């Protein structure tokens, strides 16, 4: 013990510990590195501990597969998981190319990626059908589409029943069994809308209805679908057909993809203030258009520009 100056408190100097005792005492106190600590055990009550799924299995991660962030308050009456649709007036739907189907013609379950106009992923869509249904009925098959969000939660489900004689434009308006249709559920188990093919001489026309069967929008397809290096438009009209308010556009995907695969790209535009349930049903209509007009067997793709 020693003092620096007069009037100051004495300063205590630590005594040096012998090397042998210092090592032994340091060994008795474990060195904890918090950055290397193991995570706490999983607790199902702690939902925030599970990280969000940023890329769905089977989708290659790159700059174009970044998931869009959901922001803003959820509007009243919006089904859970569809909040982002309330903030956009345009979405893109890209079908994933299946190499097995492209090289062998063996029909596989369809998969789609739904993005916004900036290329950020909004939803991931995958089809559920059995092999017999796909091979025997091809594009007329019954199917269920599951739509999941960035938390890997199913937010929508689309069901299309099997119609043995469906697809004929002429008889679609005369016979219930000749009209293709599908139902949109959001969340799964709650029907929010339906899409039904209507009759015409040579075009694929559809009605977009709400859960009660009230027609909300109309879709009129072209009479001749020439896919030679051009986009194909399916205008979206008001329920009286007086005004065009949007469009479902089948986009030209390049010569190789168009000729040798069934993978198609679509752009969907609609009013920003359109009811979110109608937007979801319009997305379902895009899948029905894809199956009916562009989902043809592999051996029918080549030298076949007019698909219906």
ABEGO torsion letter per residue (X at the ends): XBBABBGBBBBBBBBBBBAAAAAAAAAABBBBBAAABBBBBBBAABAAABBBBABBBGBBBBAAABBBBBBEBBBBGBBBGAAAAAABABBBBBBBBBAAAAAAGBBBBBBBBBBBAAGBBABBBBBBBBAAAAAAAEAABBBBBBBBBAAGBBABBBBBBBBAABGBAAAAAABAAABBBBBBBOBBGBBABBBBBBBBAABBBBBBBBAAGBBABBBBBBABBBABGBBBBBBBBBAAGABBABBBBBBBAEAAAAAABABBBBBBBBBAABBAAAAAAAAAAAAAAAAAAABBBAAAABGBABAX
